[in-house]
Amino acid sequence: METILRGGCLCGAVRYECAGDPGSASYCHCDDCKRATGGPYTVGVLVRAADLRILSGEVKGYTTIADSGRKITRQFCPECGSPLFTRAEKCPDLVFLKAGSLDEPRRVKPSCQTWTKRAVPWAHIDETLPSFPEDRPS
């Protein structure tokens, strides 16, 4: 069954939807994700780039070299700054939706954690999930 995920930014300028089956969701504890979100980690939902549609507004991007050593582009609303998507050089056909930007983030259940070697000690880590000190193996 096809799933439709909808979301947008804080100010409402950017709205998106993603039709198709979402892939896995994961916590990322890398330093870059912490800085980009202002929190102890981010939760990304893997979707096919071809399934993502921007319904309104435009996004801006910031490209940098991630902790992994590869380029990533973080996309956000230029009006309110809300983080929306991350695109990674190593998987150009995929996009990581920021779970917090979804209209219904409770539909997402992370299945693993990455970059746990960078996790802050006061952030809860679900010990039942597979955890990787760096990137998840390909």
Stockholm file with secondary structure:
# STOCKHOLM 1.0

chainA/1-138         METILRGGCLCGAVRYECAGDPGSASYCHCDDCKRATGGPYTVGVLVRAADLRILSGEVKGYTTIADSGRKITRQFCPECGSPLFTRAEKCPDLVFLKAGSLDEPRRVKPSCQTWTKRAVPWAHIDETLPSFPEDRPS
#=GR chainA/1-138 SS CCCEEEEECSSSSCEEEEESCCCCEEEECCHHHHHHHTSSCEEEEEEEGGGEEEEESCCEEEEEECTTSSEEEEEECTTTCCEEEEEETTCTTEEEEEGGGBSCGGGCCCCEEECGGGCCTTSCCCTTSCBCSSSCCC
#=GC SS_cons         CCCEEEEECSSSSCEEEEESCCCCEEEECCHHHHHHHTSSCEEEEEEEGGGEEEEESCCEEEEEECTTSSEEEEEECTTTCCEEEEEETTCTTEEEEEGGGBSCGGGCCCCEEECGGGCCTTSCCCTTSCBCSSSCCC
//
